[in-house]
């Protein structure tokens, strides 16, 4: 009888632990799922911005190569230079992801495909972060160039704004009528044109990684949805 009582106690404890682990797994899955949905929207917006911005940098490059002294040309340079200034970094929501990685709570997920997609998504995020950090020097070079090239005193904001989830609408900064360029040497325009090309190289590389991150995120979302029946 004592053996049966002890065995029944162990069985009850195992059932309880299994139930608690199931609840924790679903809670983590719910948090991770919400983070992924939000981040994929944000990453899509970043990608759209860089695709559009790369075309605008073509325009800025052409303005540098065929500069004239007209006010309209100077105003266009100011407006398009906001794309050159833009950093466009992606900051994912990683609190749940990091907690699962470093607390050992990833063990609550028993689906091997889900764990594999989790690992793949994390690896792709790390790859994107490494590329962003490697190319961060370019943003510093751009800002030093613009500080010596443009007169920022009359500019209230120097960013390209975008709408939220309702759609992606770009709004260039307003440029004062009397905008001037501090330097007009050919070498200055050539340097600006080179920065445009380097920025396009950077964005092209990151767009490619964005697509990988989005693909792995969608795989993980699909696996979470199937395993935990999220809507």
Helices and strands as residue ranges (DSSP letters): H 2-65, H 71-85, H 95-102, G 105-108, H 112-134, H 136-149, E 161-162, E 170-171, H 186-228
